[in-house]
Amino acid sequence: LGHQLPSFQATYADYVVYEQLRHEFMNRPRARAAFLHGGLVWRLALHSLGFHHLPSVLHGISTEAVPFGDLLVGNGTTYYDDGLQDEEIDFVCGTYYIDRPHGTSDVVSWWPRPNAWDASGLNVGFWSARCEDWFQRRLDNIRE
């Protein structure tokens, strides 16, 4: 969501704008990559598009898999699949960079980025009821 001045304090209005931008992003072919990513990125894609989009993941690679996706090589054969760039993952998680003196930045986000999610204890290899409870509580806290 870009670089912000040190005085930046995110508001609910900022969250609404982020959510609208995320919904727009998810309505492009790149959404398949978000679903395939798993974890919280998967859940945010699901929040944007709904359960009825899940079967589309099985339709095969999107039109953007070759220029933007993952290149896989096995047994001398090249394969492509949808994958997100780091910047896209940061965007999906609602990441801001707060500019600080001397060219440094603080990184803040509406939702934990994958490294934080992986270390949280909630990442158990599948989306559990505990994960969903946490997600709904976090969403309620943002909306308050």
GROMACS elastic network, one bead per residue, 0.5 to 0.9 nm:
[ bonds ]
;  ai    aj funct       b0    kb
    1     4     6  0.87963   500
    1    18     6  0.75076   500
    1    90     6  0.81919   500
    1    91     6  0.60362   500
    1    94     6  0.64179   500
    1    95     6  0.57504   500
    1    96     6  0.52541   500
    1    97     6  0.78591   500
    2    91     6  0.87501   500
    2    95     6  0.75840   500
    2    96     6  0.54651   500
    2    97     6  0.60924   500
    2    98     6  0.85781   500
    3    96     6  0.60448   500
    3    98     6  0.57714   500
    3    99     6  0.64054   500
    3   105     6  0.83775   500
    4     7     6  0.79920   500
    4     8     6  0.60970   500
    4    96     6  0.69388   500
    4    97     6  0.60391   500
    4    99     6  0.60032   500
    5     8     6  0.55073   500
    5    97     6  0.86798   500
    5    98     6  0.58832   500
    5    99     6  0.56230   500
    5   100     6  0.78262   500
    6     9     6  0.85741   500
    6    98     6  0.56625   500
    6    99     6  0.57390   500
    6   100     6  0.61861   500
    6   101     6  0.89272   500
    7    98     6  0.84614   500
    8    98     6  0.73411   500
   10    13     6  0.80297   500
   10    14     6  0.59152   500
   10    15     6  0.75156   500
   11    14     6  0.51461   500
   11    15     6  0.65721   500
   11    16     6  0.88865   500
   11   142     6  0.89620   500
   12    16     6  0.62868   500
   12    17     6  0.87313   500
   12   142     6  0.69122   500
   12   143     6  0.66498   500
   12   144     6  0.81430   500
   13    16     6  0.50665   500
   13    17     6  0.63776   500
   13    18     6  0.86631   500
   14    17     6  0.51624   500
   14    18     6  0.61785   500
   14    19     6  0.86082   500
   15    19     6  0.60280   500
   15    20     6  0.85582   500
   15    94     6  0.82184   500
   15   110     6  0.77099   500
   15   142     6  0.78698   500
   15   143     6  0.86043   500
   16    19     6  0.50687   500
   16    20     6  0.62091   500
   16    21     6  0.86615   500
   17    20     6  0.51528   500
   17    21     6  0.62545   500
   17    22     6  0.86001   500
   18    21     6  0.51169   500
   18    22     6  0.60648   500
   18    23     6  0.85692   500
   18    91     6  0.86341   500
   18    92     6  0.87930   500
   18    94     6  0.65414   500
   19    23     6  0.60903   500
   19    24     6  0.86170   500
   19    48     6  0.79954   500
   19    92     6  0.89681   500
   19    94     6  0.83039   500
   20    23     6  0.50849   500
   20    24     6  0.62967   500
   20    25     6  0.87021   500
   20    48     6  0.88625   500
   21    24     6  0.50734   500
   21    25     6  0.62275   500
   21    26     6  0.86447   500
   22    26     6  0.61372   500
   22    27     6  0.86985   500
   22    44     6  0.86641   500
   22    45     6  0.83245   500
   22    48     6  0.72052   500
   22    91     6  0.76190   500
   22    92     6  0.61712   500
   22    93     6  0.89381   500
   22    94     6  0.83432   500
   23    26     6  0.50464   500
   23    27     6  0.63667   500
   23    45     6  0.81372   500
   23    47     6  0.87564   500
   23    48     6  0.51870   500
   23    49     6  0.72721   500
   24    27     6  0.52247   500
   24    28     6  0.71499   500
   24    48     6  0.87222   500
   25    28     6  0.56467   500
   25    29     6  0.85678   500
   25    30     6  0.73253   500
   25    31     6  0.71461   500
   25    92     6  0.84836   500
   26    29     6  0.75129   500
   26    30     6  0.66791   500
   26    32     6  0.83264   500
   26    34     6  0.80504   500
   26    45     6  0.65231   500
   26    48     6  0.67095   500
   26    49     6  0.69215   500
   27    30     6  0.79202   500
   27    31     6  0.65928   500
   27    48     6  0.85978   500
   27    49     6  0.76183   500
   28    31     6  0.59943   500
   28    32     6  0.86784   500
   29    32     6  0.63333   500
   29    33     6  0.81459   500
   29    62     6  0.56816   500
   29    63     6  0.67554   500
   29    64     6  0.65596   500
   29    65     6  0.87162   500
   30    33     6  0.54088   500
   30    34     6  0.68603   500
   30    62     6  0.72783   500
   30    63     6  0.87194   500
   30    64     6  0.67953   500
   30    65     6  0.81050   500
   30    68     6  0.87734   500
   30    69     6  0.88754   500
   30    82     6  0.73092   500
   30    83     6  0.79682   500
   30    84     6  0.75622   500
   31    34     6  0.50558   500
   31    35     6  0.63890   500
   31    36     6  0.86854   500
   31    45     6  0.68605   500
   31    49     6  0.87852   500
   31    57     6  0.87912   500
   31    62     6  0.89867   500
   31    82     6  0.89670   500
   32    35     6  0.51239   500
   32    36     6  0.61964   500
   32    37     6  0.86058   500
   32    45     6  0.87772   500
   32    54     6  0.87563   500
   32    56     6  0.76857   500
   32    57     6  0.56272   500
   32    60     6  0.89912   500
   32    61     6  0.78376   500
   32    62     6  0.71417   500
   32    82     6  0.66479   500
   32    83     6  0.81894   500
   33    36     6  0.50254   500
   33    37     6  0.60774   500
   33    42     6  0.88674   500
   33    57     6  0.85530   500
   33    61     6  0.88331   500
   33    62     6  0.85561   500
   33    65     6  0.84136   500
   33    69     6  0.78595   500
   33    81     6  0.81135   500
   33    84     6  0.57551   500
   34    37     6  0.50866   500
   34    38     6  0.71754   500
   34    41     6  0.59748   500
   34    42     6  0.55930   500
   34    43     6  0.88374   500
   34    44     6  0.83265   500
   34    45     6  0.60996   500
   34    82     6  0.84750   500
   34    83     6  0.73835   500
   34    84     6  0.67213   500
   34    89     6  0.80879   500
   34    92     6  0.83758   500
   35    38     6  0.59775   500
   35    39     6  0.88584   500
   35    41     6  0.71947   500
   35    43     6  0.78195   500
   35    44     6  0.87629   500
   35    45     6  0.62092   500
   35    46     6  0.74826   500
   35    54     6  0.77532   500
   35    57     6  0.72085   500
   36    41     6  0.88243   500
   36    42     6  0.68732   500
   36    57     6  0.76394   500
   36    82     6  0.76495   500
   36    83     6  0.75132   500
   37    40     6  0.86254   500
   37    41     6  0.63846   500
   37    42     6  0.60350   500
   37    83     6  0.71943   500
   37    84     6  0.76100   500
   38    41     6  0.59582   500
   38    43     6  0.75069   500
   38   125     6  0.88039   500
   38   126     6  0.81920   500
   38   127     6  0.85854   500
   39    42     6  0.53427   500
   39    43     6  0.65180   500
   39    44     6  0.88898   500
   39   114     6  0.77895   500
   39   117     6  0.78069   500
   39   118     6  0.84584   500
   39   123     6  0.68643   500
   39   125     6  0.78494   500
   39   126     6  0.72395   500
   39   127     6  0.67840   500
   40    44     6  0.61098   500
   40    45     6  0.85377   500
   40    93     6  0.82521   500
   40   111     6  0.81205   500
   40   112     6  0.78433   500
   40   113     6  0.81200   500
   40   114     6  0.73923   500
   40   117     6  0.72326   500
   40   123     6  0.86939   500
   40   127     6  0.84734   500
   40   131     6  0.87291   500
   40   135     6  0.85577   500
   41    44     6  0.51432   500
   41    45     6  0.62632   500
   41    46     6  0.86116   500
   41    89     6  0.72857   500
   41    92     6  0.67327   500
   41    93     6  0.69832   500
   41   113     6  0.83323   500
   41   114     6  0.77653   500
   42    45     6  0.51331   500
   42    46     6  0.61911   500
   42    47     6  0.86387   500
   43    47     6  0.60625   500
   43    48     6  0.86172   500
   43   127     6  0.82507   500
   43   132     6  0.87538   500
   43   135     6  0.84930   500
   44    48     6  0.62700   500
   44    49     6  0.86964   500
   44    92     6  0.72616   500
   44    93     6  0.78135   500
   45    48     6  0.51185   500
   45    49     6  0.61379   500
   45    50     6  0.78508   500
   45    92     6  0.80992   500
   46    49     6  0.52056   500
   46    51     6  0.62561   500
   46    53     6  0.78742   500
   46    54     6  0.78882   500
   47    50     6  0.57396   500
   47    51     6  0.83988   500
   49    52     6  0.76384   500
   49    53     6  0.63153   500
   49    54     6  0.87358   500
   50    53     6  0.60563   500
   50    54     6  0.77374   500
   51    54     6  0.55095   500
   51    55     6  0.83609   500
   52    55     6  0.69504   500
   52    56     6  0.83954   500
   53    56     6  0.55642   500
   53    57     6  0.75675   500
   54    57     6  0.57602   500
   54    58     6  0.79313   500
   55    58     6  0.56443   500
   55    59     6  0.74174   500
   56    59     6  0.53022   500
   56    60     6  0.80199   500
   57    60     6  0.65781   500
   57    61     6  0.80543   500
   58    61     6  0.84671   500
   59    62     6  0.84412   500
   60    81     6  0.83156   500
   61    64     6  0.78872   500
   61    65     6  0.59831   500
   61    66     6  0.86831   500
   61    80     6  0.76829   500
   61    81     6  0.57421   500
   61    82     6  0.60462   500
   62    65     6  0.54114   500
   62    66     6  0.83994   500
   62    81     6  0.80364   500
   62    82     6  0.67236   500
   63    66     6  0.72262   500
   63    67     6  0.85060   500
   64    67     6  0.57202   500
   64    68     6  0.57173   500
   64    69     6  0.67701   500
   64    82     6  0.72655   500
   65    68     6  0.54302   500
   65    70     6  0.70352   500
   65    71     6  0.87712   500
   65    80     6  0.62377   500
   65    81     6  0.54068   500
   65    83     6  0.71598   500
   66    69     6  0.56385   500
   66    70     6  0.75550   500
   66    71     6  0.77428   500
   66    80     6  0.59890   500
   66    81     6  0.73580   500
   66    82     6  0.78516   500
   67    70     6  0.88256   500
   68    82     6  0.74320   500
   68    83     6  0.71809   500
   68    84     6  0.75571   500
   68    85     6  0.75958   500
   69    80     6  0.66771   500
   69    81     6  0.56740   500
   69    84     6  0.65598   500
   69    85     6  0.78488   500
   70    79     6  0.83106   500
   70    80     6  0.56384   500
   70    81     6  0.53107   500
   70    82     6  0.60005   500
   70    83     6  0.53254   500
   70    84     6  0.81224   500
   71    78     6  0.70539   500
   71    79     6  0.59946   500
   71    81     6  0.68409   500
   71    82     6  0.89727   500
   72    77     6  0.82952   500
   72    78     6  0.58154   500
   72    80     6  0.58855   500
   72    81     6  0.76931   500
   73    76     6  0.64558   500
   73    77     6  0.55760   500
   73    79     6  0.60185   500
   73    80     6  0.85840   500
   74    77     6  0.53361   500
   74    78     6  0.66099   500
   74    79     6  0.78683   500
   75    78     6  0.84790   500
   84    87     6  0.80221   500
   84    88     6  0.58898   500
   84    89     6  0.63097   500
   85    88     6  0.51760   500
   85    89     6  0.64228   500
   85    90     6  0.87678   500
   86    89     6  0.50915   500
   86    90     6  0.62412   500
   86    91     6  0.85922   500
   87    90     6  0.50683   500
   87    91     6  0.61508   500
   87    92     6  0.86873   500
   88    92     6  0.61120   500
   88    93     6  0.85801   500
   89    92     6  0.51017   500
   89    93     6  0.62669   500
   89    94     6  0.86706   500
   89    95     6  0.87960   500
   89   113     6  0.75545   500
   89   114     6  0.81179   500
   90    93     6  0.51708   500
   90    94     6  0.62853   500
   90    95     6  0.52440   500
   90    96     6  0.83691   500
   90   109     6  0.80529   500
   90   113     6  0.66640   500
   90   114     6  0.88197   500
   91    94     6  0.50315   500
   91    95     6  0.56890   500
   91    96     6  0.84289   500
   91   109     6  0.89219   500
   92    95     6  0.77212   500
   92   111     6  0.85565   500
   92   113     6  0.88596   500
   93   109     6  0.62875   500
   93   110     6  0.63020   500
   93   112     6  0.65381   500
   93   113     6  0.59274   500
   93   114     6  0.85998   500
   94   108     6  0.82415   500
   94   109     6  0.50198   500
   94   110     6  0.50739   500
   94   111     6  0.63195   500
   94   112     6  0.87289   500
   94   113     6  0.86859   500
   95   107     6  0.68592   500
   95   108     6  0.56475   500
   95   110     6  0.66009   500
   95   111     6  0.78431   500
   95   112     6  0.88654   500
   95   113     6  0.80783   500
   96   106     6  0.81797   500
   96   107     6  0.59246   500
   96   108     6  0.53653   500
   96   109     6  0.58981   500
   96   110     6  0.86469   500
   97   105     6  0.57011   500
   97   106     6  0.56213   500
   97   108     6  0.64930   500
   97   109     6  0.86440   500
   98   104     6  0.84699   500
   98   105     6  0.51746   500
   98   107     6  0.63473   500
   98   108     6  0.75379   500
   99   103     6  0.71127   500
   99   104     6  0.61873   500
   99   106     6  0.65974   500
   99   107     6  0.89658   500
  100   103     6  0.62964   500
  100   104     6  0.51573   500
  100   105     6  0.52312   500
  100   106     6  0.71426   500
  101   104     6  0.61949   500
  101   105     6  0.81651   500
  108   111     6  0.87280   500
  108   112     6  0.87384   500
  109   112     6  0.65068   500
  109   113     6  0.74282   500
  110   113     6  0.89667   500
  110   142     6  0.82103   500
  111   117     6  0.88797   500
  111   138     6  0.84248   500
  112   115     6  0.78303   500
  112   116     6  0.55830   500
  112   117     6  0.56421   500
  113   116     6  0.54988   500
  113   117     6  0.61097   500
  113   118     6  0.86268   500
  114   118     6  0.58705   500
  114   119     6  0.85232   500
  115   118     6  0.51874   500
  115   119     6  0.64121   500
  115   120     6  0.87219   500
  116   119     6  0.51862   500
  116   120     6  0.60603   500
  117   120     6  0.50744   500
  117   121     6  0.76606   500
  117   122     6  0.70138   500
  117   123     6  0.64346   500
  118   121     6  0.69591   500
  118   122     6  0.73778   500
  118   123     6  0.54017   500
  118   124     6  0.85322   500
  119   122     6  0.78881   500
  119   123     6  0.74731   500
  120   123     6  0.67682   500
  121   124     6  0.70754   500
  122   125     6  0.88020   500
  122   127     6  0.85380   500
  122   128     6  0.81765   500
  122   130     6  0.73680   500
  122   131     6  0.60211   500
  122   134     6  0.87611   500
  123   126     6  0.70769   500
  123   127     6  0.77130   500
  123   128     6  0.87188   500
  123   131     6  0.79466   500
  124   127     6  0.76210   500
  124   128     6  0.78460   500
  125   128     6  0.87248   500
  126   131     6  0.88664   500
  127   130     6  0.80702   500
  127   131     6  0.59187   500
  127   132     6  0.71075   500
  128   131     6  0.50472   500
  128   132     6  0.63871   500
  128   133     6  0.86688   500
  129   132     6  0.50219   500
  129   133     6  0.61143   500
  129   134     6  0.85861   500
  130   133     6  0.50704   500
  130   134     6  0.62078   500
  130   135     6  0.85890   500
  131   134     6  0.51355   500
  131   135     6  0.61190   500
  131   136     6  0.86874   500
  132   136     6  0.61305   500
  132   137     6  0.85288   500
  133   136     6  0.52839   500
  133   137     6  0.61704   500
  133   138     6  0.85758   500
  134   137     6  0.51646   500
  134   138     6  0.60716   500
  134   139     6  0.85450   500
  135   138     6  0.51544   500
  135   139     6  0.61265   500
  135   140     6  0.86154   500
  136   139     6  0.50382   500
  136   140     6  0.61284   500
  136   141     6  0.85952   500
  137   140     6  0.50364   500
  137   141     6  0.61249   500
  137   142     6  0.86531   500
  138   141     6  0.50292   500
  138   142     6  0.62360   500
  138   143     6  0.86679   500
  139   142     6  0.51852   500
  139   143     6  0.62937   500
  139   144     6  0.88284   500
  140   143     6  0.51133   500
  140   144     6  0.62967   500
  141   144     6  0.52875   500
